[in-house]
Amino acid sequence: MQLPYNSTYPTIADLRAKAQKRIPKFAFEYLDGGCNADVNLQKNMSDIQEVELRPEYLSKHTKSEIKTKLFGVEYSAPFGIAPVGLQGLMWPNSTNILAKAAVAANIPFVLSTVTTSSIETVAEITEGKAWFQLYHPAAEKVTDDILKRAAETGYDVLVILADVPTFGYRPRDIRNGLAMPPRMTLQNIMQILGKPKWAMQTLKYGQPAFKTLEPYMPKGLDLKQLGAFMDSTFSGRLNEEKIKKLRDKWKGKIVIKGVANEIDVAKSIQLGMDGIIISNHGGRQLDAGESTIHSLQKIIKTYQGKTKIMIDGGIRSGPDIARMLASGAEFTFMGRPFMYGVAALGNQGGTHTINILKTQLQQVMEQICCEKVTDFPKHLIK
């Protein structure tokens, strides 16, 4: 039987190990690390794995189907590619590679404002089927123009970010010079020289840049000026007034990403949001916070059926997706697994990672006698 993925790398852990060998240390640590002591990063993964599902082997079962509907669209699987900033730093052209893989596999791709491909480029690649995540410009005219660009190029779902009122304290990035403003140290240069494939791809596609923001950036900024520009351009903290304005301006679906407690869920519903993505930014913002699965388990008790409840954070496999769905999430997103895939396998990495996750999830469904994605909670061991 021919497998739909590269059999040398059958797990996300295999892709992570390969990625670590292929990209400079500063890029890998930017991708892989959390904040402070990585406590919440590790809890995201370990707490998911405590969730158990009940196998059924003697019940009548005909077929398991991983397709699912979200906001009226049928996707081929209950997972999508989460927004990731500076994707081109970790692997050149990775934003476009993943966008192409997502549209080919019929799963959602979420473009970050601060990644390395533009609104227009990704809209063309995905035929307007991508989602757009908005960081929050301080200037309202910049916000309005970005929203106009997204709407005109076909984005249906706007994701607004709640969990970056301040940048996370990330010791690895500080040591590596990837704080704002970034700096290129001799150590980083030596790391680049040791990764010739990454270096050659960077030469081919150019140094990573904030492509969506280029129309608003003065020409010829040095690194220090870039840091000052980013600090002055973005105002990270959301509030009710900002959310109301965005709801009035955006005619499509709006989702808040970074919700982690019942209070914020209640506010998001009150403000007319169409859904939430429970998230702690991959453990990169608040080390003292709880894991995403624990947030989900609390939120679902009160708000199941009252809003679309999605989740990301700590998901590294098909069984992890199954655990999240069984715990009440309607859809899942992942960032790091797809970046590991592209950093490990280049142009094939996105499709490879999608196929691993689909195969693993299908196998879990067959084991537990689960016919459709919405049936997962029936198989949760309480």
Long-range contacts (C-beta under 8 A, 24 or more apart in sequence): 3-359, 4-355, 4-358, 4-359, 5-352, 5-355, 5-356, 5-359, 6-345, 6-348, 6-352, 9-344, 9-345, 9-352, 10-356, 11-317, 11-356, 12-316, 12-317, 12-337, 12-340, 12-341, 12-353, 12-356, 13-316, 14-344, 15-337, 15-340, 15-341, 15-343, 15-344, 15-345, 15-349, 15-352, 15-353, 16-336, 16-340, 16-344, 18-340, 18-343, 18-344, 18-345, 19-91, 19-339, 19-340, 19-341, 19-343, 19-344, 22-91, 22-195, 22-197, 22-198, 22-343, 22-344, 23-90, 23-91, 23-195, 23-198, 23-343, 24-188, 24-191, 24-192, 24-194, 24-195, 24-198, 25-176, 25-191, 26-176, 26-177, 26-178, 26-188, 26-191, 27-89, 27-90, 27-198, 28-90, 28-343, 29-172, 29-173, 29-176, 30-86, 30-89, 30-90, 30-172, 30-173, 30-176, 30-178, 31-90, 31-336, 31-339, 31-340, 31-343, 32-336, 33-170, 33-172, 33-173, 33-284, 34-168, 34-170, 34-282, 34-283, 34-284, 34-287, 35-168, 35-169, 35-170, 35-283, 35-284, 35-285, 35-286, 35-287, 36-169, 36-170, 36-171, 36-287, 37-287, 38-283, 38-287, 39-283, 39-287, 39-288, 40-280, 40-283, 40-286, 40-287, 40-288, 40-289, 40-290, 40-291, 41-282, 41-283, 41-284, 41-314, 42-283, 43-283, 43-290, 43-291, 43-314, 44-280, 44-282, 44-283, 44-291, 44-292, 44-293, 44-313, 44-314, 45-314, 45-316, 46-291, 47-291, 47-293, 47-294, 47-314, 48-291, 48-292, 48-293, 48-314, 48-315, 48-320, 48-323, 48-324, 49-320, 49-323, 51-293, 51-323, 51-326, 51-327, 51-380, 52-380, 52-381, 53-322, 53-323, 53-326, 53-364, 53-368, 53-376, 53-379, 53-380, 53-381, 54-368, 54-379, 54-380, 54-381, 55-367, 55-368, 55-369, 56-368, 56-369, 56-379, 57-369, 59-369, 61-366, 61-369, 61-371, 62-371, 63-371, 64-362, 64-365, 64-366, 64-370, 64-371, 64-372, 65-371, 65-372, 65-373, 66-358, 66-361, 66-362, 66-365, 66-373, 67-373, 68-330, 68-331, 68-372, 68-373, 68-374, 70-108, 70-308, 70-310, 70-330, 70-331, 71-156, 71-157, 71-253, 71-274, 71-275, 71-308, 74-106, 75-106, 75-107, 75-108, 76-105, 76-106, 76-107, 76-358, 77-105, 77-107, 77-354, 77-357, 77-358, 77-361, 78-321, 78-325, 78-330, 78-331, 78-332, 78-361, 78-373, 79-107, 79-315, 79-321, 79-331, 79-332, 79-333, 79-334, 79-357, 79-361, 80-107, 80-108, 80-109, 80-110, 80-131, 80-331, 80-332, 80-333, 80-334, 81-107, 81-108, 81-109, 81-110, 81-333, 81-334, 81-335, 81-338, 81-350, 82-110, 82-312, 82-333, 82-334, 82-335, 82-338, 83-110, 83-111, 83-112, 83-115, 83-133, 83-159, 83-257, 83-335, 84-112, 84-115, 84-335, 84-338, 84-339, 85-112, 85-114, 85-115, 86-114, 86-115, 86-116, 86-208, 87-112, 87-115, 87-116, 87-117, 87-208, 87-339, 88-115, 88-116, 88-117, 88-205, 88-208, 88-209, 89-116, 89-208, 90-339, 90-342, 90-343, 91-198, 91-201, 91-339, 91-342, 91-343, 91-346, 91-349, 92-198, 92-201, 92-202, 92-204, 92-205, 92-206, 92-208, 93-201, 93-204, 93-205, 94-339, 94-342, 94-343, 94-349, 95-122, 96-121, 96-122, 96-125, 97-342, 97-346, 97-347, 97-349, 97-350, 98-338, 98-342, 98-350, 99-125, 99-126, 99-130, 100-125, 100-350, 101-349, 101-350, 101-351, 101-353, 101-354, 102-126, 102-130, 102-350, 102-354, 103-127, 103-129, 103-130, 104-351, 105-351, 105-354, 105-355, 105-358, 107-354, 108-157, 108-333, 110-159, 110-333, 111-155, 111-212, 113-146, 113-210, 113-212, 113-213, 114-210, 114-212, 114-213, 115-210, 115-211, 115-212, 116-208, 116-209, 116-210, 116-211, 117-211, 117-212, 118-211, 118-212, 118-214, 119-146, 119-149, 119-150, 119-153, 119-155, 119-212, 120-149, 120-153, 121-211, 123-150, 123-153, 123-154, 123-155, 124-153, 127-154, 128-153, 128-154, 128-155, 128-156, 129-154, 129-156, 130-155, 131-155, 131-156, 131-157, 131-158, 131-159, 131-255, 132-157, 132-158, 132-159, 133-159, 133-160, 133-161, 133-257, 134-158, 134-159, 134-160, 134-161, 134-246, 135-161, 135-164, 135-234, 135-236, 136-160, 136-161, 136-234, 136-235, 136-236, 136-237, 136-238, 136-242, 137-216, 137-233, 137-234, 137-235, 138-232, 138-233, 138-234, 138-235, 139-233, 140-245, 142-216, 142-233, 143-246, 144-249, 145-215, 145-216, 146-212, 147-246, 147-249, 147-250, 149-212, 151-250, 151-251, 151-252, 155-252, 156-252, 156-253, 157-252, 157-253, 157-254, 157-255, 158-246, 158-250, 158-252, 158-253, 158-254, 158-255, 159-254, 159-255, 159-256, 159-257, 159-277, 160-238, 160-243, 160-246, 160-254, 160-255, 160-256, 160-257, 161-236, 161-238, 161-257, 161-258, 162-238, 162-256, 162-257, 162-258, 162-259, 162-264, 163-257, 163-258, 163-260, 163-279, 163-280, 163-281, 163-285, 163-286, 164-236, 164-258, 164-281, 164-285, 165-236, 165-237, 165-238, 166-236, 167-236, 168-281, 168-284, 168-285, 168-286, 170-284, 180-226, 180-227, 180-230, 180-231, 181-223, 181-224, 181-225, 181-226, 181-227, 181-228, 182-223, 182-226, 182-227, 183-223, 184-223, 201-346, 240-267, 240-271, 243-268, 243-271, 243-273, 244-271, 247-271, 247-272, 247-273, 255-308, 255-310, 257-312, 259-299, 260-289, 260-290, 260-292, 260-295, 261-295, 261-298, 261-299, 262-298, 262-299, 262-302, 262-303, 265-299, 265-302, 265-303, 265-307, 266-303, 268-307, 269-303, 269-306, 269-307, 273-307, 274-307, 274-308, 275-307, 275-308, 275-309, 275-310, 276-307, 276-308, 276-309, 276-310, 277-310, 277-311, 277-312, 277-333, 278-309, 278-310, 278-311, 278-312, 278-313, 278-329, 279-311, 279-312, 279-313, 280-313, 281-313, 282-312, 282-313, 282-314, 282-335, 282-336, 283-313, 283-314, 293-323, 293-324, 293-327, 296-324, 296-327, 296-328, 296-329, 297-327, 297-328, 300-327, 300-328, 300-329, 304-328, 317-357, 317-360, 318-356, 318-357, 318-358, 318-359, 318-360, 318-361, 318-362, 318-363, 318-364, 319-360, 319-361, 319-364, 321-357, 321-360, 321-361, 322-361, 322-364, 322-365, 322-368, 322-376, 325-373, 325-376, 325-377, 326-376, 326-377, 326-379, 326-380, 327-377, 327-380, 328-377
